[in-house]
Amino acid sequence: MPVYPLPNYAFHNQRDLTFDNTAQEWGLGVPSLSNGAAYGDLDNDGDLDLVVNNVNMQAFVYQNHSNELDQNNYIKLQLEGPVQNKFAVGSSIKLYLGEEQIVQELQPSRGFQSSMDYVMTIGLGAKTQIDSLEVLWPNDAKTILRELAVNQKLNLKQEEANAGQFQMAKMQQQGKTLLSGVENPSLIAHDENPYNDFDYEGLLGKMISQEGPCMAVGDLNGDGHQDIFLGGAKGQSGQLLLHFGNGKLKPKSQNDLQLDANFEDTAAAFADVDGDGDLDLLIGSGGNQVDEAARESLRLYQNDGRGNFSKISILSLSNINNISAIAPFDVDADGDLDLVVTSRSIVGVYGMRPKQFFLENLGGGNFTDQTQDKAKALQESGMVTAAQWIELDQGSALVTVSDWGAPHLFSYTNDQFVAIPSDLDQRSGWWNTLTAADIDGDGDTDLILGNQGGNIHYKPYPEAPMRLWVNDFDNNGTYEQIISQNLDGRDMPIHQKKEMTTQLVSLKKQNLKASEYAKKSIQELFAKAILNTTTVLEARYANSVIAYNQGNGVFSFEDLPARAQLSCICGIACVDVNNDGALDIIAGGNNHEFRPQFSRLDSDFGNVLINDGAQKFNWQNYAESGFFVRDEIKHIKPFSDAKGNTYIFVAVNDNKPLVYKIP
């Protein structure tokens, strides 16, 4: 509870699932110690007035003047139930106004010792007539009234309703949905191994040991059907899923994959690295398990052309890196595929810059590590979460996105990776994934970038970034990660006092009271000499976006629709869902690995965004899209059969993967 008066909040609904604090504009910004509020039409003028109870000061009574300022209308409803529920609490009201609907429930209890007026006052905006009104009473009886005048009060009784008329229907679409599920009973669920990152890194905001499963798509046996590799968690081998057409997949046992079940699969790619005409399998190992024995960061399995894979030796990379992506490409234009291998983090030292690798193919799948000589620019990428080769006006380029960092573009020129300056460089965020496609149909490559979304506990802003401070603050040999939010230009740690002082015992004596600790910025908690040696990362943007390529490093950014910002986006596929010639977007996410006080991100059930051809994407409700997934989606990729039919493979954490067919 605050120890000094603070202004209350009033959130104005912007009609797009976003709200703006307009307390000052509405005259409600008086500092107070408020502990209760109730609203009702006290002066019977058709708008809702407000009463606020305060501690050790007079209550506030706010008269609403909306009826004097706007030409808006209203309807009032006085509901009467049986003696056991005289005011018919729990009734649901639905108003039909042209193409709009308004739904409200009579639930008068609000907060601490507060109850609203039992007369419902419902604003109608500029509407001058109610097409119909439905009242669903607590006993499932229903009252229907049609063609009602506005600005009146109606008295309705439950006993006069039609009893037993209403039955709750399941959300379903009678006609054909955009996507349809394909049953695959033989698919095996991803089985996440239990590990708690917070036991070793006590100030982490979220765990990064549960990033899987990874996946890759390719035709492994030359039958025209694209097959799938699905990575396993630690203790579970990855799976090769052969496609037999019509979206039907079956696992094919691979002995060498079974032998490597102890590795956590965090990245995968199919590529013909030995030049024999079939796709070989590359798997990156990762996770954040500190006590794990030596791992093989990169593994190569050679294809015999019939979908049988044998492990062969490849260059040994540093085993302290959590591999995040494998991007095959003929970088040096010598006719064989080279590899860029990116890292998500250093195991056990989140926030410190991990190493990014460039492996040059000498022919036949024999690789040499050219990172030090040719890929110094890649080391500025940060904690890379995804990487992909794309085509720009000036040629091929590698695009990366990172956690606590910005997307970056790189070209390979004169035997060196070189950063390509672009507008992407200024868009620091918590980027999870990327997909490249000509989304606006103008002939160049645009980017769809998955971020944390706007429905998060702490939000960054371009002028007020969130920051991650990484250092061995107490000189005990282990690194700490302190997250701060910018409040009035001050970097304020978001960690609770107990969390901070448990990790940094030296802060206890300096901050005996929680109130003292709460007022200190990170610059006041630590000496300047320590902060000068601290690695500082930033996030200024949280929304998932489309970056439209305007050429020459210029990008224009458009947020995905509000419904796609309810959670993080971790998987994106660009396909033409409705066969209109324009690429649409299928996206999903969720993340359950945040600290309990930050709440997990679990509000995304999948998104189908239809392209209207004018750089506007319309979110489709689940009954129409047919795409409804409650799980943690980690990847979404399209694949096809020999007939040209397109499907979507959805890789989810700790559950069975899903397959959908696109008409």
Secondary structure, DSSP 8 states (H G I E B T S, - for coil): --SS-EE---EEE-SSS-EEE-TTTTT---EE-EEEEEEE-TTSSSS-EEEEEESSS--EEE---HHHHS--EEEEEEEE--GGGTT-TT-EEEEEETTEEEEEE---B-STT-B--SSEEEEEET--EEEEEEEE-TTS-EEEEEEEESS-EEEEEGGGSBTT---------SS--SSEE---TT----------GGGTSTT-SB--S-----EEEE-SSSSS--EEEE---TTS--EEEEE-STT-EEEE--HHHHHTTTS-EEEEEEE-TTSSSS-EEEEEE----TT-----SEEEEEE-SSS-EEEE------TTEEEEEEEEE-TT-SSS-EEEEEEEEETT-TTS----EEEEE-STT-EEE-HHHH-TGGGGS-EEEEEEEEEETTEEEEEEEEEEE--EEEEEETTEEEEE--GGGG--EE--EEEEE-TTSSSS-EEEEE---S-SSS--BTTB-EEEEEE-TTSSS--EEEEEEEETTEEEE-S-HHHHHHH-TTHHHH--SHHHHHT--HHHHS-HHHHHT-EEEEE-B-S-EEEEEEETTEEEEEE--GGGGSS-EEEEEEE-SSSSSS-EEEEEE-B--B-GGG--B-----EEEEE-SSS-EEE--HHHH-----S-EEEEEEEE-TT--EEEEEEETTS--EEEEE-
